[in-house]
Amino acid sequence: DGRRWTVEFQDGQTVSGDAVFSSMPLRLLINSLEPEPPRHIRVIADTLRHRSVITVAVALGKRYEIPFNWVYTPGKEFRVGRIQNYGRWSTGLAPKDWAGTHLGLEYFTLPHDDLWVASEESLGDIVLQDLRRLGVDHTDLEHVMIVRSQFAYPIYDPGRERNVARIRDYLKQNHPTMHPIGRNGMHRYDNQDHAMLSAMHSVAHYFGENIDPWRVNTDLGYHEAGLLRS
C-alpha cells in the first residue's frame, strides 16, 4: 500500500513489515512486485541474466598436498573450470583428524544447457573423467555432494549498467522502502565483503544515515574502506 510490505511465501505464509531488504535476483524481485511495475521496467528486468555453477564436492580418502586455495583448469581437456581446496580455506571444512582431501569441482554453465540439466549419473561420469585427468585415483572417492547454483554470476553485457540504473531509480522513486542488497539483489559482481557492506549500508540508510548503498564497490580498484557517505 506504499507504507507497508507483505511478503507471501510458497507455503502460503505471509509476513508484513515497513521495509524489505531483498537479496533475491533483481529480475525476480521486479517480477514479484504487486501491483506489477510498468511494462518497460519489466522488460528491462528480463534482460538481466546470470551464469550458473554446479559445485561437486568430493571427499577423497587420500591426502593430496595442494598448496593453493583454488586452482583454475583452463585446458580444453577439462570440463571443470575451477577446483576449490576447502582444507586450505579452513581446517573446519573437514572432519578433525581426517587424513583425506576435500575438494569442490566447479562447473560453469548457463541455466538449461546440457550440463545444467544433466543427470547426477552423467555428471558423475564427467567428474570422474576430470579427476582422472588431474591424477586422482577414483578409488579414493569416499563421498560426493552436488549443489546447483542457478544465479551464481551476474552477466555483464553491454546494457547491464544502464538497465540496472533504471531499475534502481524506479525503486528509489516508487518504492523507497525496498532495499536490494548483495550480488544478486544489485545484479553486480560483488565479492562477499562488498555484498555484506551493501546490506550494512542499506540498514544504516533505513535508520536515517545519509548513505547510498549503491556506491559500494563502484570504484575500479578494490577497496576495504568504511562507509561511503554522500
trRosetta pair geometry for C-beta under 8 A, 3 or more apart (Angstrom, degrees):
i j d omega theta_ij theta_ji phi_ij phi_ji
1 4 6.0 19 42 44 100 79
3 18 7.0 -41 159 -132 65 85
4 16 5.7 22 165 -177 119 106
4 17 6.8 173 -158 93 83 21
4 18 5.6 -56 -108 -96 70 56
5 16 6.6 168 87 -150 50 58
5 17 5.7 -17 58 65 95 71
5 18 7.3 126 13 -140 85 9
5 19 7.0 50 8 -154 126 4
5 20 4.9 -66 92 -42 175 111
5 177 7.0 -153 -31 108 115 117
5 178 7.5 119 -82 -83 142 84
6 14 5.5 2 -177 -174 102 117
6 15 7.3 160 -153 80 56 36
6 16 4.7 -23 -98 -95 75 85
7 14 6.7 157 79 -153 46 62
7 15 5.1 -14 57 59 99 88
7 16 7.7 -180 16 -82 69 35
7 17 7.9 -2 -2 19 106 100
7 20 6.9 129 -60 -112 119 122
8 12 7.1 -26 -169 -147 97 30
8 13 7.4 157 -153 84 54 40
8 14 5.0 -25 -98 -97 69 87
9 12 7.0 -32 75 38 76 20
9 13 4.6 1 41 60 119 89
9 14 7.3 -158 9 -78 77 36
9 15 7.6 51 -28 -2 104 99
17 20 6.9 132 75 -71 114 64
18 177 6.2 -95 151 -162 64 149
19 177 4.3 -119 -108 -177 74 97
19 178 7.5 -171 -160 -76 66 29
19 179 6.5 24 175 -3 109 111
19 206 5.7 84 -175 -131 175 125
20 177 6.9 87 17 129 70 81
20 178 5.2 -4 61 -121 105 67
20 179 6.7 -179 92 30 54 72
21 179 4.8 -23 -108 76 65 111
21 181 5.5 7 -177 -3 91 131
21 199 6.7 73 -179 -138 133 86
21 202 5.8 126 -124 121 107 140
21 203 7.3 -3 -90 -69 146 79
21 206 8.0 -64 -68 -49 108 144
22 29 5.2 94 150 -110 152 133
22 178 6.7 -3 0 -172 123 87
22 179 6.8 155 18 80 73 52
22 180 5.3 -38 73 -104 97 57
22 181 6.8 148 70 20 42 78
22 185 5.3 148 106 -124 72 114
23 180 7.8 122 -91 -163 32 59
23 181 5.4 -45 -81 77 79 86
23 182 4.3 27 -132 34 99 140
23 184 5.9 75 167 63 66 103
23 185 4.6 -75 -123 -42 37 117
23 199 7.7 -14 -74 -83 113 113
24 28 5.2 -90 149 83 113 119
24 29 5.3 142 84 -63 105 90
24 32 7.7 20 100 4 152 149
24 184 6.3 -79 162 122 19 125
24 185 6.7 71 48 -88 38 77
25 28 4.5 78 70 11 94 106
25 29 6.9 -160 93 -12 46 85
25 48 7.4 169 173 115 102 123
25 50 6.9 -80 -120 -44 134 137
25 151 4.9 -122 -69 -133 122 153
25 184 4.5 -74 -85 -176 55 109
25 185 7.7 -122 -110 -75 14 34
25 187 7.3 65 -160 -81 70 88
26 29 5.4 -50 -147 32 34 116
26 30 6.6 34 157 -18 66 102
26 45 6.6 -138 128 -139 84 94
26 48 5.8 -32 74 112 105 172
26 164 7.0 44 113 -124 172 88
26 167 6.3 95 169 125 125 156
26 180 5.9 29 -101 -138 94 148
26 184 6.9 -170 -20 159 70 60
26 185 6.2 94 -68 -172 81 29
26 186 6.8 67 -60 -121 126 7
26 187 4.5 -68 14 -34 134 109
27 30 6.1 -56 -154 34 29 108
27 31 6.5 13 155 -4 64 113
27 45 4.6 141 -127 167 63 88
27 46 6.3 104 -149 -93 115 33
27 48 4.4 -160 -56 66 110 113
27 187 7.6 84 -27 -80 81 129
28 31 5.8 -65 -145 48 33 104
28 32 6.0 34 155 -27 68 113
29 32 5.7 -64 -148 33 27 111
29 33 7.1 40 155 -40 62 95
29 45 8.0 -132 65 -146 72 136
29 178 7.9 136 173 179 126 127
29 180 6.6 -158 36 -96 174 107
29 185 7.2 62 -36 -134 148 68
30 33 6.2 -42 -159 4 33 114
30 37 5.8 -51 -166 16 91 139
30 41 6.3 -147 -159 142 130 98
30 42 6.1 176 141 -106 116 59
30 45 3.8 -129 60 -98 152 161
30 167 6.4 -78 -75 -141 134 123
31 36 7.7 4 -142 -134 43 105
31 42 6.4 92 -89 -138 77 97
31 45 6.4 -172 -38 114 87 142
31 46 7.7 80 -63 -72 124 84
33 36 6.1 121 87 -120 82 42
33 37 5.8 56 71 -31 136 89
33 175 7.6 -102 -130 -61 140 157
36 42 6.7 12 170 -67 111 134
37 41 4.1 -71 137 81 129 135
37 42 5.7 161 75 -50 97 84
37 45 7.9 102 59 -17 140 136
37 170 6.6 56 -150 158 134 141
37 174 7.7 127 -119 87 95 157
38 41 5.0 91 63 7 79 103
38 42 7.3 -151 98 -4 40 89
38 170 7.9 -130 32 -139 104 135
39 42 5.6 -59 -149 39 36 110
39 43 6.2 38 154 -22 70 104
40 43 5.6 -47 -145 35 34 114
40 44 6.5 39 153 -20 63 103
41 44 5.7 -51 -149 35 33 113
41 45 6.4 36 151 -21 64 105
41 166 7.3 -155 -114 133 75 102
41 167 6.4 116 -157 -106 93 74
41 170 5.2 103 -115 -123 134 173
42 45 5.5 -50 -146 35 34 114
42 46 6.5 35 154 -22 64 104
43 46 5.9 -56 -152 32 30 112
43 47 7.3 36 149 -26 60 98
44 47 5.9 -53 -165 20 38 113
44 48 7.9 42 144 -28 62 94
44 163 4.7 -180 -171 -152 101 99
44 166 5.7 -90 -165 85 167 129
44 167 6.1 -165 111 -57 125 97
45 48 6.0 -45 -169 12 46 114
45 163 7.9 173 -73 167 31 112
45 167 6.1 100 -81 -98 86 134
47 157 7.7 -112 161 62 100 136
47 159 6.2 -35 145 94 146 132
47 163 5.7 -107 73 -134 127 168
48 154 7.2 -35 -173 -146 97 97
48 155 7.7 158 -172 49 51 89
48 160 7.1 93 -114 -126 77 82
48 163 6.7 -164 -64 115 90 132
48 164 7.3 92 -96 -76 123 85
48 187 5.2 -69 -154 -125 133 150
49 154 8.0 120 86 -158 44 53
49 155 4.4 -10 85 29 90 135
49 157 7.2 52 36 -16 111 126
50 111 7.3 59 75 -24 93 113
50 150 6.8 82 93 142 137 66
50 151 4.6 -72 -145 -133 173 60
50 152 6.6 128 171 40 112 52
50 153 6.2 136 -166 70 75 48
50 154 6.0 -48 -105 -99 76 39
50 155 6.1 -155 -99 -17 19 91
50 184 7.9 0 -95 -117 136 93
51 108 6.2 -1 166 -168 118 98
51 109 7.5 143 -174 74 75 30
51 110 6.5 -63 -129 -91 59 66
51 152 6.1 -65 96 71 72 96
51 153 3.9 -16 57 64 104 111
51 154 8.0 -30 17 47 81 7
51 155 5.9 117 -30 -73 85 90
52 108 7.6 144 84 -160 48 50
52 109 5.1 -37 77 78 96 81
52 110 6.1 117 20 -136 100 17
52 111 5.3 112 -30 -60 139 67
52 116 6.0 57 83 -104 147 122
52 148 7.1 5 175 -175 120 84
52 149 6.3 172 -160 92 73 60
52 150 5.0 -34 -112 -141 117 38
52 151 7.3 -14 -98 -49 77 21
52 152 5.5 109 -142 10 33 108
52 153 7.8 -132 -52 26 17 84
53 106 5.4 -14 -171 -166 118 98
53 107 6.7 145 -160 72 61 48
53 108 5.5 -27 -102 -101 82 57
53 109 7.0 143 -100 26 30 78
53 148 8.0 172 93 -153 45 47
53 149 5.1 -1 61 59 84 107
53 152 4.2 51 8 -49 103 173
53 153 7.2 82 -31 -13 108 102
54 106 7.3 151 77 -156 48 48
54 107 4.3 -14 58 58 98 106
54 109 6.3 22 -7 12 101 128
54 115 6.8 -139 6 147 139 102
54 116 7.0 -174 -48 -110 119 55
54 123 7.0 -105 152 -142 151 138
54 146 6.7 -12 -176 -166 99 95
54 147 7.4 160 -159 83 52 47
54 148 5.2 -18 -108 -105 80 72
54 149 7.6 -175 -84 24 32 70
55 84 7.8 -1 -144 15 114 129
55 104 5.2 -11 -168 -174 105 108
55 105 7.2 146 -158 74 51 46
55 106 5.4 -16 -101 -100 74 74
55 107 7.8 -165 -73 21 29 73
55 146 7.4 155 85 -155 53 46
55 147 4.7 -9 61 61 101 98
55 148 7.9 -167 25 -77 68 27
55 149 6.9 38 -6 -5 104 110
56 104 7.1 150 74 -160 42 54
56 105 4.5 -18 61 60 98 100
56 106 7.9 -165 22 -72 69 29
56 107 7.2 42 -8 -9 104 109
56 123 6.9 -177 -80 153 132 113
56 127 5.1 -111 128 -100 164 136
56 144 6.4 -15 -175 -163 94 99
56 145 7.5 161 -157 81 48 42
56 146 5.4 -13 -106 -103 74 76
57 86 7.8 31 -139 -34 105 142
57 102 7.2 -1 -172 -175 96 87
57 103 7.3 169 -150 92 51 45
57 104 4.9 -22 -97 -103 72 80
57 105 7.9 -170 -76 21 24 68
57 144 7.1 150 82 -157 57 46
57 145 4.6 -8 57 59 107 93
57 146 7.8 -158 22 -73 72 29
57 147 7.2 38 -11 0 105 106
58 102 7.6 173 86 -151 48 45
58 103 5.2 -9 58 64 93 92
58 104 7.7 169 17 -90 69 31
58 105 6.6 30 -4 -7 113 106
58 127 7.1 159 -62 175 132 130
58 131 7.4 -92 117 -87 177 133
58 141 6.1 -58 -166 -131 112 94
58 143 7.3 160 -155 85 45 54
58 144 5.4 -8 -104 -104 73 76
59 100 6.0 41 179 133 82 145
59 101 7.7 157 -159 81 44 47
59 102 5.6 -12 -107 -105 70 76
59 141 7.5 99 75 -161 56 53
59 142 4.6 -62 102 67 101 103
59 143 4.1 21 35 48 120 95
59 144 7.7 -135 20 -62 75 40
60 64 6.6 16 91 -8 148 113
60 100 5.4 172 87 -174 55 98
60 101 4.3 -9 59 58 113 93
60 102 7.6 -159 23 -72 76 31
60 103 6.8 28 -8 5 114 107
60 136 6.6 -90 -112 -159 146 121
60 140 4.4 27 -163 134 91 113
60 141 6.2 -39 -104 -92 68 44
60 142 6.7 153 -121 6 14 93
61 99 7.9 33 180 92 58 78
61 100 5.0 -60 -127 -107 25 116
61 140 4.9 -148 45 -163 80 69
61 141 7.6 -46 -2 25 91 6
61 142 4.8 110 -52 -48 94 118
62 99 8.0 -24 -140 132 27 85
62 100 6.5 49 34 -129 18 66
62 101 6.6 -18 86 4 57 108
62 137 7.2 55 9 47 149 110
62 140 4.4 -62 5 -133 107 134
63 99 5.4 -70 -44 177 113 72
63 100 6.3 -127 -71 -119 62 14
63 101 5.9 131 -132 -49 36 92
64 101 4.5 -3 28 -63 91 161
64 136 7.1 -46 -71 -103 151 96
66 71 7.1 -93 -169 -29 124 130
66 85 4.8 -148 98 -110 130 147
66 88 7.1 -95 97 -38 92 130
66 101 7.3 88 6 -146 115 130
67 88 7.7 109 -176 -106 25 138
68 71 5.4 101 85 -63 140 86
68 85 6.1 117 89 15 62 140
68 88 6.6 142 113 82 24 178
69 84 7.3 -25 156 -150 68 67
69 85 5.8 -153 -161 54 23 96
69 88 4.6 -143 -97 106 55 123
69 89 5.8 86 -143 -69 101 75
70 82 5.7 11 177 178 118 106
70 83 6.4 164 -157 83 68 49
70 84 5.1 -28 -102 -104 96 54
70 85 6.4 -162 -80 11 39 80
71 82 7.0 163 83 -157 42 61
71 83 4.8 -9 57 55 91 101
71 85 7.2 60 -9 -29 95 109
72 81 6.9 -26 -148 162 77 63
72 82 5.2 -30 -104 -102 62 82
73 78 4.3 -50 140 91 123 170
73 80 5.4 42 54 94 141 89
73 81 6.4 -166 55 -158 84 17
73 82 6.9 -174 13 -84 82 29
73 83 6.6 59 -25 -16 116 102
73 130 7.7 93 122 -158 167 112
73 134 7.8 -65 -105 -84 141 108
74 78 7.9 89 77 51 8 121
74 81 7.9 38 -87 -147 50 66
75 78 5.2 83 73 5 88 102
77 133 5.8 179 132 -148 116 151
78 81 7.7 155 121 -75 114 32
78 130 5.6 71 -143 -127 84 99
78 133 6.3 -159 -86 93 82 148
79 107 6.2 2 139 -122 93 110
79 115 7.4 170 -176 -111 121 133
79 126 5.1 -48 56 -174 156 116
79 129 7.4 63 9 82 114 116
79 130 5.9 -100 45 -67 85 120
80 83 6.3 44 148 -64 135 88
80 105 4.6 -70 -124 -168 134 102
80 106 6.7 95 -163 60 85 45
80 107 5.9 -75 -113 -80 55 76
80 127 7.6 75 -63 -117 117 60
80 130 4.5 87 -7 -153 117 157
81 106 5.7 -65 62 99 90 87
81 107 6.4 125 4 -124 94 31
81 108 4.5 7 -1 1 159 105
82 106 4.5 -10 64 55 88 121
82 108 7.8 62 6 -34 97 106
83 103 5.7 -17 -174 -169 102 114
83 104 6.9 152 -162 76 51 52
83 105 5.6 -16 -109 -103 81 61
83 106 7.1 -162 -81 14 31 83
83 134 7.7 87 -63 -112 161 155
84 89 7.4 -3 -180 -29 103 129
84 103 6.6 145 77 -165 59 56
84 104 3.7 0 51 52 113 107
84 105 8.0 -132 24 -54 75 23
84 106 6.7 74 -17 -29 97 112
85 88 4.4 40 105 11 109 116
85 89 7.3 157 93 -18 61 83
85 101 7.7 -49 -144 -169 86 98
85 102 7.9 108 -167 81 47 63
85 103 6.2 -23 -102 -108 53 76
86 89 5.5 -52 -156 29 45 114
86 90 7.4 -43 170 48 72 70
86 93 4.1 -125 161 127 110 140
86 94 6.5 136 103 -48 109 94
86 102 4.3 -53 54 106 121 109
86 103 6.9 -162 1 -96 90 21
86 104 6.2 87 -48 -17 104 103
87 90 7.8 -104 -151 73 27 34
87 91 6.7 34 -156 -106 72 50
87 93 6.4 -141 -81 74 40 103
87 94 5.2 -1 -91 -13 93 137
87 101 6.7 -92 -4 -140 138 58
87 102 5.6 125 -40 42 91 95
89 93 5.9 39 72 -3 106 149
90 93 4.9 103 73 -14 89 100
91 94 6.7 -71 -168 46 49 93
91 96 7.9 59 152 -103 103 66
93 102 6.1 -160 127 92 95 149
94 98 5.3 -127 156 59 102 128
94 100 7.1 -163 -162 72 128 87
94 102 4.6 -162 -88 -9 106 136
95 98 4.0 88 72 -38 94 129
100 140 7.9 156 -141 175 98 101
100 142 6.8 -47 -135 8 157 140
105 127 5.9 146 66 -129 157 96
105 130 6.4 119 -147 98 145 146
105 131 7.9 -85 -67 -64 147 86
107 115 5.9 -139 151 169 130 137
107 123 7.9 -132 11 -146 162 105
107 126 7.6 49 -94 122 146 139
108 153 7.8 0 -139 11 108 140
109 113 5.5 -149 -176 55 100 118
109 115 4.4 -136 -106 81 139 120
109 116 4.8 176 130 -56 139 90
110 113 4.7 76 63 -18 88 122
110 116 6.7 -90 84 -30 41 137
111 116 5.7 158 -141 -169 30 169
111 150 5.5 43 -91 -152 112 98
112 116 5.8 -30 -17 80 13 137
112 117 6.2 31 -144 -43 42 116
113 116 5.2 91 49 10 65 106
113 117 7.3 -168 84 5 27 93
114 117 6.6 -72 -144 49 25 93
114 118 6.4 51 153 -58 63 94
115 118 5.5 -30 -151 -10 34 122
115 123 7.6 93 -164 -102 72 94
115 126 7.8 34 -129 -51 97 176
116 148 7.2 97 -152 -147 76 125
118 122 4.3 -118 -175 89 104 123
118 123 4.9 130 109 -56 121 87
118 126 7.5 25 146 -7 165 136
119 122 4.7 94 54 9 81 100
119 123 6.8 -148 93 -2 41 88
120 123 5.5 -54 -141 43 33 112
120 124 6.1 44 154 -29 64 104
120 146 6.0 -155 -123 12 100 156
121 124 5.6 -51 -150 30 28 116
121 125 6.9 31 151 -20 61 99
122 125 5.8 -50 -156 29 35 112
122 126 6.8 35 148 -17 64 102
123 126 5.6 -52 -153 35 38 113
123 127 6.4 40 149 -21 68 104
123 146 6.5 73 110 -115 148 145
124 127 5.5 -52 -147 35 34 113
124 128 6.4 34 155 -19 66 103
124 144 6.9 81 -115 136 99 168
125 128 5.8 -53 -149 35 31 111
125 129 6.6 33 152 -19 64 104
126 129 5.8 -55 -153 35 32 112
126 130 6.5 29 152 -16 66 106
127 130 5.8 -57 -150 38 32 109
127 131 6.2 32 154 -20 66 107
127 144 7.3 114 110 -136 163 135
128 131 5.6 -53 -145 36 32 112
128 132 6.4 35 155 -21 64 104
128 138 5.4 27 -145 -108 100 131
128 141 8.0 -59 -103 -42 88 156
129 132 5.8 -54 -150 34 30 111
129 133 6.5 27 153 -16 64 106
130 133 5.7 -56 -149 38 33 110
130 134 6.3 29 152 -16 66 109
131 134 5.6 -61 -150 41 32 110
131 136 4.1 -72 -179 68 90 120
131 138 6.1 113 97 -85 132 77
131 141 7.5 28 172 -68 173 117
132 135 7.8 61 180 -60 31 15
132 136 6.9 -91 -74 61 27 69
132 138 6.6 -21 -68 -42 91 103
136 140 6.5 -104 180 50 87 129
137 140 4.9 94 78 -12 89 103
138 141 5.5 -23 -172 -6 57 120
141 144 6.8 5 -176 -50 116 102
149 152 4.4 85 114 -71 115 101
151 184 5.3 53 141 -111 130 126
153 189 6.7 19 -156 -109 79 100
154 160 7.4 115 154 -149 108 137
154 183 6.5 -159 -14 170 111 85
154 184 7.1 171 -60 -106 104 48
154 187 4.6 139 -132 -168 142 62
154 188 6.1 -4 47 -34 156 9
154 189 5.7 -136 53 -61 99 70
155 160 7.1 -159 103 -80 62 133
156 160 5.2 -100 -141 22 49 158
156 189 6.9 -50 -47 -20 116 123
157 160 5.3 126 51 -37 62 98
159 162 5.6 -69 -162 52 63 108
159 163 5.1 55 145 -23 93 115
160 163 6.1 -69 -143 42 23 105
160 164 6.0 18 166 -16 66 111
160 187 7.0 -148 -164 137 102 117
161 164 6.2 -56 -143 37 24 107
161 165 6.4 25 157 -20 60 110
162 165 5.8 -60 -152 35 28 113
162 166 6.6 27 153 -20 64 105
163 166 5.7 -51 -149 33 34 111
163 167 6.6 30 154 -14 65 104
164 167 5.8 -57 -151 39 34 109
164 168 6.1 40 150 -23 67 107
164 186 7.1 61 -167 174 130 64
164 187 5.2 -149 -103 72 122 120
164 188 7.3 100 -158 -61 165 90
165 168 5.4 -51 -144 36 31 116
165 169 6.3 30 157 -18 65 105
166 169 5.9 -52 -145 37 30 109
166 170 6.4 34 152 -22 62 105
167 170 5.5 -52 -148 34 33 114
167 171 6.4 30 155 -17 66 104
168 171 6.0 -59 -152 37 28 107
168 172 6.3 27 154 -18 65 108
168 180 7.7 -102 -105 39 78 131
168 186 8.0 34 -86 -139 113 80
168 214 6.1 70 -152 -103 145 149
169 172 5.7 -52 -143 37 32 112
169 173 6.2 24 160 -14 65 111
170 173 6.1 -65 -148 41 25 104
170 174 5.8 -18 171 17 66 118
170 175 8.0 23 130 20 70 95
171 174 6.6 -74 -126 55 22 84
171 175 5.0 -52 -155 61 66 100
171 176 7.8 131 146 -83 65 32
171 178 5.2 -102 -165 81 111 117
171 180 7.0 55 110 -11 176 109
172 175 7.9 -19 -41 64 9 57
172 176 6.0 42 -162 -102 45 73
173 176 7.6 37 -98 -60 2 87
175 178 4.0 16 134 7 117 122
177 206 7.9 74 -140 -122 72 95
179 202 4.1 119 174 -163 135 126
179 205 7.3 157 -115 73 130 123
179 206 6.8 -64 -48 -61 152 109
179 213 6.9 76 -163 22 102 159
180 185 3.7 172 -177 166 79 96
180 186 5.3 140 126 -70 113 62
181 185 4.5 36 55 66 34 159
181 186 6.9 -9 -152 -31 14 100
181 195 7.3 94 155 -171 82 69
181 198 4.8 159 -152 119 77 104
181 199 4.5 75 -175 -84 146 71
181 202 5.2 -90 -81 -7 115 152
181 213 6.8 -65 -103 172 81 147
182 185 4.6 83 52 17 80 108
182 186 6.6 170 74 8 33 93
182 190 6.7 -141 -167 59 43 139
182 195 4.2 40 -131 -157 73 100
182 198 5.9 -166 -53 71 36 130
182 199 6.5 23 -51 -50 87 100
183 186 7.0 -83 -148 50 12 86
183 187 7.9 50 161 -109 50 15
183 188 6.3 -124 -139 72 50 61
183 189 6.7 29 -141 -128 102 25
183 190 4.7 -139 -83 46 76 93
183 195 5.3 -38 -29 -94 81 122
184 187 6.9 20 -162 -77 34 51
185 198 7.5 174 72 124 122 139
186 190 7.1 60 61 -21 124 126
186 198 6.4 -105 -21 -156 141 159
186 214 6.9 166 -134 -117 127 75
188 217 6.7 137 144 95 133 128
190 194 3.8 -133 -159 93 104 115
190 195 4.5 140 112 -59 130 76
190 198 6.7 -67 -111 -17 169 131
190 216 7.3 27 -116 120 129 111
190 217 5.3 175 -111 17 89 171
191 194 5.4 89 51 15 67 101
191 195 7.0 -125 101 -8 32 93
191 217 7.9 168 22 -107 75 140
192 195 5.6 -55 -145 35 31 114
192 196 6.4 28 158 -15 66 105
193 196 6.1 -62 -155 38 28 106
193 197 6.3 28 150 -19 65 109
193 224 6.7 -45 165 -114 151 89
194 197 5.3 -52 -145 37 35 115
194 198 6.4 42 155 -26 66 99
194 216 5.3 148 -163 153 88 110
194 217 4.0 39 -147 -51 145 131
195 198 5.9 -49 -153 27 31 112
195 199 7.1 28 150 -14 60 101
196 199 5.7 -54 -156 35 38 111
196 200 6.4 38 148 -18 69 105
197 200 5.5 -54 -146 38 36 112
197 201 6.1 38 155 -21 69 105
197 216 4.9 162 107 -135 114 138
197 217 7.7 137 68 -27 130 96
197 227 7.9 180 -164 -98 100 63
198 201 5.7 -51 -145 37 30 113
198 202 6.3 34 153 -23 63 106
198 213 5.0 83 -158 -176 70 104
198 216 4.7 -136 -77 46 79 153
198 217 7.8 -47 -57 12 107 112
199 202 5.7 -54 -148 34 31 112
199 203 6.5 29 155 -16 65 104
200 203 5.9 -55 -150 37 31 108
200 204 6.3 31 152 -18 64 108
200 227 7.5 -119 118 -90 111 103
201 204 5.6 -56 -148 38 32 113
201 205 6.2 34 152 -21 66 105
201 211 5.3 -136 -158 137 88 123
201 212 7.3 -9 169 99 130 25
201 213 3.8 152 104 -101 118 77
201 215 7.9 -159 -160 51 161 83
201 216 6.0 -155 -5 -45 151 121
201 227 6.2 150 -99 -135 88 97
201 228 7.6 -7 -112 42 135 80
202 205 5.6 -51 -147 35 31 113
202 206 6.4 38 150 -24 63 103
202 213 4.5 18 -65 -74 74 154
203 206 5.4 -49 -150 31 34 117
203 207 6.6 20 155 -7 65 107
204 207 6.0 -65 -151 45 31 102
204 209 4.1 -28 159 36 94 140
204 211 5.2 10 105 46 120 146
204 227 6.6 -28 56 -127 173 148
205 208 7.8 144 -176 9 29 8
205 209 5.9 -81 -84 65 38 83
205 211 5.2 -122 -73 70 85 87
205 212 7.4 79 -90 -95 134 25
205 213 6.1 -89 -11 -30 140 100
209 227 7.7 -26 149 163 147 155
209 229 7.3 -93 165 -112 102 105
210 229 5.8 65 94 -162 85 98
210 230 5.9 -111 151 57 93 84
211 227 5.7 -40 -129 174 139 119
211 228 6.9 118 -151 79 89 55
211 229 5.2 -62 -94 -107 80 67
211 230 6.9 159 -116 3 28 84
212 215 4.6 77 91 -11 104 110
212 228 7.0 -54 56 99 82 100
212 230 5.3 59 -13 -37 112 123
213 216 6.1 -25 -175 -5 55 112
214 218 7.5 54 142 -59 65 126
215 218 5.4 -70 -157 3 50 132
215 228 4.6 -119 109 95 128 140
215 230 7.4 165 -29 -64 153 95
216 228 6.9 -178 -77 19 55 124
217 223 7.7 -167 -96 45 49 94
219 223 5.7 54 53 -14 136 128
225 228 7.1 76 98 -68 118 86
